[in-house]
Protein backbone atom coordinates (compact mmCIF):
# COMPACT_ATOMS: atom_id res chain seq x y z
CA UNK A 1 0.00 0.00 0.00
CA UNK A 2 2.73 2.48 1.06
CA UNK A 3 6.48 2.00 0.74
CA UNK A 4 9.04 3.79 2.87
CA UNK A 5 12.69 4.00 1.85
CA UNK A 6 15.29 3.09 4.49
CA UNK A 7 16.37 6.75 4.79
CA UNK A 8 12.80 7.94 5.34
CA UNK A 9 12.12 5.13 7.79
CA UNK A 10 15.21 6.05 9.85
CA UNK A 11 14.12 9.72 9.83
CA UNK A 12 10.58 8.88 10.97
CA UNK A 13 11.91 6.54 13.65
CA UNK A 14 14.08 9.39 15.03
CA UNK A 15 11.00 11.59 15.25
CA UNK A 16 9.09 8.77 16.96
CA UNK A 17 11.91 8.33 19.50
CA UNK A 18 11.47 12.00 20.54
CA UNK A 19 7.76 11.33 21.15
CA UNK A 20 7.60 8.50 23.71
CA UNK A 21 3.78 8.42 23.72
CA UNK A 22 3.61 8.02 19.92
CA UNK A 23 1.98 4.88 18.56
CA UNK A 24 2.98 5.35 14.93
CA UNK A 25 3.00 7.60 11.89
CA UNK A 26 -0.09 8.82 10.02
CA UNK A 27 -0.16 9.86 6.38
CA UNK A 28 -3.33 11.53 5.21
CA UNK A 29 -4.33 14.15 2.65
CA UNK A 30 -6.42 17.29 2.89
CA UNK A 31 -7.92 19.66 0.36
CA UNK A 32 -5.79 22.77 0.05
CA UNK A 33 -3.38 24.69 -2.14
CA UNK A 34 -3.49 25.50 -5.80
CA UNK A 35 -3.58 21.90 -7.03
CA UNK A 36 -6.18 20.33 -4.75
CA UNK A 37 -4.65 17.99 -2.16
CA UNK A 38 -1.78 18.19 0.29
CA UNK A 39 0.04 15.42 2.18
CA UNK A 40 -0.35 15.54 5.95
CA UNK A 41 2.29 13.47 7.80
CA UNK A 42 1.97 13.37 11.57
CA UNK A 43 2.84 11.42 14.68
CA UNK A 44 -0.05 9.29 15.94
CA UNK A 45 -0.83 9.50 19.62
CA UNK A 46 -4.38 8.18 19.33
CA UNK A 47 -5.57 5.96 16.49
CA UNK A 48 -8.86 6.67 14.76
CA UNK A 49 -11.50 4.03 14.10
CA UNK A 50 -11.57 4.61 10.32
CA UNK A 51 -7.91 3.90 9.53
CA UNK A 52 -5.93 1.22 7.77
CA UNK A 53 -2.86 0.21 9.78
CA UNK A 54 0.22 -0.97 7.86
CA UNK A 55 3.41 -2.23 9.47
CA UNK A 56 6.69 -1.21 7.87
CA UNK A 57 9.40 -2.84 9.92
CA UNK A 58 8.61 -1.87 13.51
CA UNK A 59 6.71 1.25 12.43
CA UNK A 60 2.92 1.33 12.35
CA UNK A 61 1.65 3.56 9.54
CA UNK A 62 -1.94 4.79 9.85
CA UNK A 63 -3.83 5.77 6.69
CA UNK A 64 -7.40 7.12 6.92
CA UNK A 65 -9.77 4.96 4.87
CA UNK A 66 -10.83 8.05 2.91
CA UNK A 67 -7.21 8.54 1.75
CA UNK A 68 -6.38 4.93 0.79
CA UNK A 69 -7.18 5.29 -2.93
CA UNK A 70 -5.25 8.58 -3.18
CA UNK A 71 -2.17 7.15 -1.41
CA UNK A 72 -2.08 3.60 -2.79
CA UNK A 73 1.40 2.83 -4.10
CA UNK A 74 2.98 5.98 -2.65
CA UNK A 75 6.66 5.83 -1.74
CA UNK A 76 7.90 8.02 1.10
CA UNK A 77 11.51 9.09 0.67
CA UNK A 78 13.86 11.56 2.34
CA UNK A 79 15.87 14.22 0.57
CA UNK A 80 18.71 16.34 1.86
CA UNK A 81 17.98 20.01 1.20
CA UNK A 82 21.41 21.21 2.33
CA UNK A 83 22.49 23.10 5.43
CA UNK A 84 21.43 20.16 7.58
CA UNK A 85 17.80 20.24 6.44
CA UNK A 86 15.94 17.15 5.35
CA UNK A 87 12.44 16.69 3.99
CA UNK A 88 10.09 13.79 3.44
CA UNK A 89 8.89 13.58 -0.15
CA UNK A 90 6.02 11.56 -1.53
CA UNK A 91 6.32 9.76 -4.87
CA UNK A 92 2.68 9.05 -5.63
CA UNK A 93 1.71 7.15 -8.79
CA UNK A 94 -1.83 8.54 -8.42
CA UNK A 95 -0.73 12.17 -8.68
CA UNK A 96 -1.41 13.69 -12.06
CA UNK A 97 0.21 17.06 -11.49
CA UNK A 98 1.97 19.07 -8.81
CA UNK A 99 1.70 22.76 -8.12
CA UNK A 100 4.74 24.92 -8.77
CA UNK A 101 5.67 25.22 -5.10
CA UNK A 102 5.34 21.46 -4.48
CA UNK A 103 2.80 21.89 -1.67
CA UNK A 104 -0.18 20.27 -3.38
CA UNK A 105 -1.15 17.84 -6.14
CA UNK A 106 -4.06 16.68 -8.29
CA UNK A 107 -5.17 13.07 -8.54
CA UNK A 108 -5.60 11.10 -11.74
CA UNK A 109 -9.22 10.49 -12.65
CA UNK A 110 -10.92 7.16 -11.90
CA UNK A 111 -8.89 5.87 -8.95
CA UNK A 112 -10.00 2.57 -7.45
C-alpha angles and dihedrals in degrees: 000000000000127000124204122198117229091251093052092045091053090048093050091046090055089053090048091051089058089054106057093181093054118119097190148306126296125205116190138149133231134191110259146108131045096301102046113253135049130196115245113198116182145157113260117227096160124025120226124229095237099058137110112225118211125183117219106181105309093335121101111213116200119204120182110238090236090060099045096095092046093049101037110130095010117152118210113210136170126233130193110232095187131252090064095301123132131183136194112235128194121220101196120182089199094060113102098184141358128218118248094257093048094236098114143022143196123234126234113253121260102026116178 
